[in-house]
Amino acid sequence: MNKKGLLPYVFAFSGAALLLVAFSRMRSLVLPDASDPLAYFSSSGSGEPYCKWVFSHYESSEYEESWFGRIESAQNEICKIVAEPEHAEASRVIVDRTLELMSLPLVHRWPTYDSFPLESFNASRDLHMSRMHYNRTCYDSSSESFKIAPGKGIQLIEPLWGMLRDPFDRWCRDKALHMDGHTERTGQSKAHIMPQGYAPYTYTLTNDDSPSSSRPHWRSHGIPPWHSSLRPIPNQPQLPPSGSNLAFAPPKNIHLDLGSSYFGIWGTDAAAASGKWFYNTYHARGQPFSRFIAVEVERLEPKKAFEQIPDDLVGAYNLMNVPLSMEKGDRLNTMDLIRRVVREEDFFVFKLDIDSAPIEEPIVKALLDVDDEGREGGVSGLIDELMFEHHVSYEPMNHAWGSPQGVGDLHRSYNVFRDLRKKGIRAHSWP
């Protein structure tokens, strides 16, 4: 979860319960089956506190900042500006790096934390990337709350630049950039996106050592300790006494796709099939979804829909072939659905692309505003990763989107994505 992250632990069995043994150093953790009602953990009384990671702040790269300084005027001729030598080269470096990270063969998986070897920071490849920063917190059983502890973390994310899409895709037509080895021109290229699992990260457990130092302690792939966390549950009488009598519920991996179409195809375009992309990007890498909720307004054939589902998603995949709403009190209210399904400790990936700005805008506004109960951002604290196609008015996208009215321009889109990232959400511009 974006406001939490699990400090890896090792587990020992004791009867029907799993006892949590906290280590003073970071170790790998195979996450338990979250569907198992016995998959709870109690403190071993070893003296080591349970620790997790929370989002601290978002840091735009210098390259991203340079775009914020000129996007208001540049958006009127965005294809021409992206094609300038300076930006063409920066685009090549960024997209080439994301393609390199995303092209890892599917045999490589990360069922455990920190499963990839340490390496040095790749300054020449990652200089343009922006950063998400995290702090470590530890549970104080006396106050039943988490308190700041030594430890800092950083994870890279692609910068906000250009038209917030792959500049090598077809949209700029004769001004589109070209790069050897990258030939996707479908209009659906995701080569500019750096999802969690494919984003280099680093952390330290002390305040004396900067996680951005040059020594080899970056990992190019895998899940970082802030991916998800256990949920402390005080006073569980069904568990054996353990000193502190504190139990922990395991997290789940959850995906909600608003605008899903079929799992393996969208219309006649397999490249636009989001379900298969999310499956390959997360589920197949060793972090299976316990819930995969697909929402589509256009009528789908149930038999055809479920024929496309991989065997290991049967039961986890839920198709809702009805529209959701933002009407207060409606049982299909989008925000209420998320609150019912997702807990703060879970890893939650949300895709929003329903090709209708009047419907999408209230959802995004709810993520950025204070909700009815005074919580900043409403459900934004539940979202770890957001894929969002923001339908605004600018060329060349007006050709595809039909010049949406009253929703702002590319400059506004820049601000929306940065504001979402400032809330701890790894927000990406979906094609």
C-alpha positions in Angstrom: 0.0 0.0 0.0 1.3 3.5 -0.7 1.1 4.6 2.9 2.6 1.4 4.3 5.0 -1.3 3.5 6.0 -4.6 5.0 9.3 -5.0 6.7 10.2 -8.6 5.7 9.9 -11.3 8.3 10.5 -15.0 8.7 7.7 -17.2 10.0 7.7 -20.2 12.3 4.8 -22.6 12.8 3.2 -23.2 16.2 0.1 -25.4 16.1 -2.6 -23.8 14.0 -1.1 -20.3 14.3 1.8 -18.7 12.5 4.1 -17.0 14.9 5.8 -13.8 13.7 9.6 -13.6 14.4 10.9 -10.2 13.7 14.5 -9.9 12.5 16.7 -6.9 13.1 17.8 -7.0 9.4 15.7 -7.1 6.2 15.0 -10.6 5.1 12.9 -12.1 2.3 9.2 -12.9 2.9 6.9 -15.2 1.0 3.5 -13.7 1.5 1.0 -16.1 3.0 -2.2 -17.1 1.4 -4.5 -14.2 2.3 -7.6 -16.3 1.8 -6.5 -18.7 4.7 -8.4 -17.8 7.8 -5.5 -19.1 9.9 -3.0 -16.9 8.1 -2.5 -14.6 11.0 0.7 -13.7 12.8 1.4 -12.9 16.4 4.3 -11.2 17.9 6.9 -13.6 19.3 7.9 -11.3 22.1 11.5 -11.2 20.7 11.8 -7.5 21.5 11.9 -6.5 17.8 8.9 -4.2 16.9 6.8 -4.8 13.8 7.8 -2.1 11.3 6.2 -0.9 8.0 6.9 1.9 5.5 4.8 5.0 4.8 4.9 7.4 1.9 6.9 10.6 2.6 6.9 12.8 -0.5 7.2 13.0 -4.2 10.3 14.5 -5.9 10.0 15.6 -9.5 13.2 15.1 -11.6 14.9 18.2 -13.0 13.7 17.0 -16.4 10.1 16.8 -15.2 10.4 20.3 -13.7 11.6 21.7 -16.9 8.4 20.5 -18.6 6.2 22.0 -15.9 8.0 25.3 -16.6 7.0 25.3 -20.3 4.0 23.0 -20.7 1.4 25.8 -20.7 2.7 27.2 -23.9 4.3 24.0 -25.3 1.0 22.1 -25.3 -0.1 24.0 -28.4 2.7 22.4 -30.4 3.6 19.4 -28.3 4.7 17.2 -31.1 7.1 19.8 -32.5 8.7 20.4 -29.1 9.1 16.7 -28.2 10.9 16.3 -31.6 13.5 18.9 -30.7 16.9 17.2 -30.3 17.2 17.7 -26.5 13.7 16.2 -25.9 14.0 13.5 -28.5 17.2 12.3 -26.8 15.7 12.4 -23.4 12.6 10.5 -24.6 14.9 7.9 -26.1 16.7 7.4 -22.8 13.5 7.2 -20.8 11.6 4.9 -23.1 14.6 2.7 -23.8 15.1 2.3 -20.0 11.4 1.4 -19.3 11.5 -1.1 -22.2 14.6 -2.6 -20.8 13.0 -3.0 -17.4 9.7 -4.3 -18.7 11.2 -6.8 -21.2 12.5 -9.1 -18.4 11.6 -12.7 -19.5 8.5 -14.0 -17.7 10.5 -16.8 -16.1 11.7 -14.1 -13.6 9.3 -13.6 -10.8 9.3 -11.9 -7.4 7.2 -13.9 -4.9 9.4 -12.5 -2.1 10.6 -9.1 -1.1 14.1 -8.0 -2.2 14.4 -11.0 -4.6 16.8 -9.3 -7.0 20.5 -8.7 -6.4 21.9 -5.3 -5.3 23.6 -3.1 -7.9 24.8 0.5 -8.2 22.6 3.4 -9.2 22.5 3.7 -13.0 22.9 7.4 -13.3 23.1 7.5 -17.1 19.9 5.5 -17.5 17.8 6.8 -14.6 18.8 10.5 -14.3 15.5 11.7 -15.8 13.3 9.6 -13.6 11.3 11.1 -10.7 11.2 9.6 -7.2 8.8 8.5 -4.6 10.2 8.7 -1.1 9.2 6.6 2.0 9.8 6.6 5.7 10.0 3.6 8.1 7.6 3.4 11.0 7.4 0.8 13.9 4.5 -0.3 16.0 4.4 0.8 19.6 2.2 -1.7 21.4 1.7 0.6 24.4 0.0 3.3 22.3 -1.2 0.8 19.7 0.1 3.1 16.9 3.0 3.4 14.5 5.8 5.9 15.2 8.6 7.2 12.9 11.7 5.0 13.1 15.1 5.1 11.4 15.0 4.2 7.7 14.5 5.9 4.3 13.4 4.5 1.0 13.3 5.7 -2.6 11.6 4.2 -5.7 11.9 5.6 -9.3 8.9 6.4 -11.5 8.8 7.7 -15.1 8.8 11.5 -15.3 5.8 13.5 -16.5 7.0 14.8 -19.8 5.9 15.5 -23.4 2.3 14.5 -24.1 2.2 12.0 -21.2 2.3 9.1 -23.7 4.9 7.2 -25.5 6.3 9.8 -28.0 7.4 6.9 -30.3 3.7 5.9 -30.8 1.7 7.0 -33.8 0.0 10.0 -32.5 2.3 12.7 -33.8 2.2 11.1 -37.3 5.0 12.5 -39.4 6.6 14.1 -36.3 6.5 10.9 -34.3 9.9 9.9 -32.9 11.7 6.7 -34.1 13.9 4.4 -32.2 15.6 1.1 -33.3 13.9 -1.9 -31.8 10.8 0.0 -30.7 8.2 -0.3 -33.5 4.8 -0.3 -31.7 2.5 2.1 -33.5 -0.8 0.8 -32.3 -1.8 3.9 -30.3 -1.8 1.7 -27.2 1.9 1.7 -26.4 2.7 1.5 -22.7 6.5 1.8 -23.2 6.6 5.0 -21.1 5.1 3.4 -18.0 7.3 2.1 -15.1 5.1 0.0 -12.8 5.9 -1.2 -9.4 8.0 -4.4 -9.7 9.9 -2.9 -12.6 11.0 0.4 -10.9 14.5 0.5 -9.3 14.4 1.1 -5.6 16.6 1.4 -2.6 16.3 1.8 1.2 18.3 2.0 4.4 17.4 1.1 7.9 19.3 3.9 9.5 19.2 7.7 9.2 23.0 7.9 8.9 23.2 6.5 5.4 21.4 8.1 2.5 19.6 5.6 0.3 20.6 7.6 -2.7 24.3 7.2 -2.1 26.5 5.6 -4.8 27.3 2.3 -3.1 25.6 -0.8 -4.6 22.2 -1.1 -2.8 19.7 -0.5 -5.6 17.5 -3.3 -7.0 16.3 -3.0 -10.6 13.2 -5.2 -10.1 11.0 -6.8 -7.4 8.7 -5.6 -4.7 10.0 -3.1 -2.1 9.1 -3.2 1.6 6.5 -0.5 1.1 4.6 -2.7 -1.4 2.0 -3.8 1.3 1.9 -4.5 5.0 0.4 -6.6 7.8 -2.5 -5.2 9.7 -2.1 -5.2 13.5 -5.0 -6.8 15.3 -4.8 -6.4 19.1 -6.1 -8.9 21.6 -6.9 -12.0 19.5 -8.2 -14.6 22.0 -8.1 -17.4 19.4 -4.3 -17.2 19.2 -1.8 -18.7 21.7 -0.5 -16.1 24.2 2.7 -14.4 22.9 3.6 -11.8 25.3 2.1 -8.8 23.5 -1.0 -10.7 22.3 -0.8 -8.8 19.0 -1.9 -10.5 15.8 -1.3 -9.4 12.2 -3.6 -10.0 9.2 -1.9 -10.6 5.9 -2.4 -8.2 2.8 -4.0 -9.0 -0.5 -3.2 -8.0 -4.1 -6.3 -6.4 -5.7 -7.0 -5.0 -9.1 -10.0 -2.9 -10.2 -10.3 -2.2 -14.0 -12.9 0.5 -14.9 -13.3 0.2 -18.7 -12.1 -3.4 -19.0 -13.8 -4.8 -22.1 -12.8 -8.5 -22.6 -9.7 -9.8 -20.8 -7.8 -10.6 -24.0 -9.2 -8.1 -26.5 -10.8 -4.6 -26.8 -13.0 -4.4 -29.8 -10.8 -6.0 -32.4 -7.6 -4.7 -30.9 -5.6 -7.2 -28.8 -3.0 -4.6 -28.1 -5.6 -2.6 -26.1 -6.5 -5.5 -23.9 -5.9 -4.2 -20.4 -6.7 -7.4 -18.5 -4.0 -9.5 -20.1 -1.5 -6.6 -19.5 -2.2 -6.4 -15.8 -2.1 -10.2 -15.5 1.3 -10.4 -17.1 2.7 -7.3 -15.3 1.7 -8.3 -11.8 -0.1 -11.6 -11.3 2.3 -13.7 -13.5 5.3 -12.2 -11.7 4.6 -14.0 -8.5 2.2 -11.5 -6.9 -1.2 -13.1 -7.7 -4.4 -11.1 -7.4 -6.8 -12.4 -4.9 -9.5 -10.1 -6.5 -9.5 -9.1 -10.1 -12.6 -6.9 -10.7 -13.4 -6.0 -14.3 -16.1 -3.3 -14.9 -17.4 -2.7 -18.4 -20.5 -0.8 -19.5 -20.7 -2.2 -23.0 -22.5 -5.6 -23.1 -20.1 -8.5 -23.0 -20.9 -12.2 -23.8 -20.2 -14.0 -20.4 -19.1 -17.2 -22.1 -16.6 -15.4 -24.4 -15.4 -13.3 -21.4 -14.6 -16.2 -19.2 -13.0 -18.3 -22.0 -10.3 -15.7 -22.1 -9.5 -15.9 -18.3 -6.3 -17.9 -17.4 -7.0 -20.9 -15.1 -5.4 -19.3 -12.1 -7.7 -16.3 -12.2 -10.9 -18.5 -12.2 -12.6 -17.5 -8.9 -10.6 -14.4 -8.4 -11.9 -12.7 -11.6 -15.2 -10.9 -11.1 -16.9 -9.3 -14.2 -19.4 -6.5 -13.5 -21.1 -5.7 -16.8 -22.9 -2.7 -15.3 -21.9 1.0 -15.0 -20.6 2.2 -11.7 -21.6 5.7 -10.4 -20.5 8.5 -8.2 -24.0 9.1 -6.8 -24.0 9.2 -3.0 -26.0 6.3 -1.6 -25.9 4.3 -4.8 -24.8 0.7 -4.1 -22.7 0.9 -7.2 -20.8 4.0 -6.0 -17.2 3.7 -7.2 -15.7 5.0 -4.0 -17.8 2.8 -1.8 -16.9 -0.3 -3.8 -13.2 0.4 -3.3 -13.7 0.9 0.5 -15.6 -2.4 0.8 -13.0 -4.4 -1.1 -9.6 -2.8 -0.2 -7.9 -2.3 3.1 -5.0 0.2 3.6 -2.5 -2.6 4.0 -3.3 -4.3 0.6 -1.6 -3.7 -2.6 -4.2 -2.1 -4.9 -3.9 -1.4 -8.6 -6.6 0.8 -10.1 -7.2 1.4 -13.8 -9.5 4.2 -14.9 -10.2 4.4 -18.7 -13.9 4.6 -19.6 -13.5 7.1 -22.4 -15.9 9.5 -20.8 -14.5 12.6 -19.1 -17.8 13.5 -17.4 -17.7 10.2 -15.6 -13.9 10.0 -15.0 -13.5 13.6 -13.7 -15.7 13.1 -10.5 -13.7 10.0 -9.6 -10.4 11.8 -9.9 -11.8 14.8 -8.1 -12.8 12.5 -5.2 -9.3 11.2 -5.0 -7.9 14.7 -4.7 -10.5 16.3 -2.4 -11.5 15.8 1.2 -14.3 13.3 1.5 -17.5 13.6 3.6 -15.8 12.2 6.7 -13.0 14.8 6.5 -10.4 12.3 5.2 -8.0 13.9 2.8 -8.4 12.4 -0.7 -11.1 9.9 0.3 -9.9 6.5 -1.0 -6.6 7.8 -2.3 -4.9 6.3 0.7 -6.0 2.9 -0.5 -4.5 3.1 -4.0 -0.9 2.1 -4.6 -0.8 2.3 -8.4 -3.2 4.1 -10.8 -3.3 3.8 -14.6 -5.5 6.7 -15.9 -6.2 7.9 -19.4 -7.0 11.6 -18.7 -9.2 12.8 -21.6 -8.4 16.5 -22.0 -8.4 18.8 -25.0 -5.1 19.2 -27.0 -3.7 18.2 -30.3 -3.0 15.6 -31.5 -5.3 13.7 -29.1 -8.4 15.7 -30.1 -8.4 13.6 -33.3 -9.1 10.5 -31.2 -11.0 11.9 -28.3 -13.3 14.3 -30.2 -12.2 17.6 -28.5 -13.7 17.0 -25.0 -15.1 20.2 -23.6 -14.9 21.7 -20.2 -12.2 19.2 -18.9 -9.1 21.3 -19.3 -5.9 20.8 -21.3 -2.6 19.0 -21.2 -1.3 21.6 -18.6 -4.1 20.6 -16.3 -3.3 16.9 -16.9 0.3 17.5 -15.7 -1.0 19.0 -12.5 -3.5 16.2 -11.9 -0.9 13.5 -12.2 1.6 15.3 -10.0 -1.0 15.9 -7.4 -1.9 12.2 -7.4 1.7 11.3 -7.0 2.0 13.8 -4.1 -0.6 11.7 -2.3 1.6 8.6 -2.6 -0.1 7.1 -5.6 2.1 5.8 -8.4 0.0 7.5 -11.0 0.7 6.8 -14.7 -0.8 8.1 -17.9 -2.6 5.2 -19.5 -2.8 5.0 -23.3 
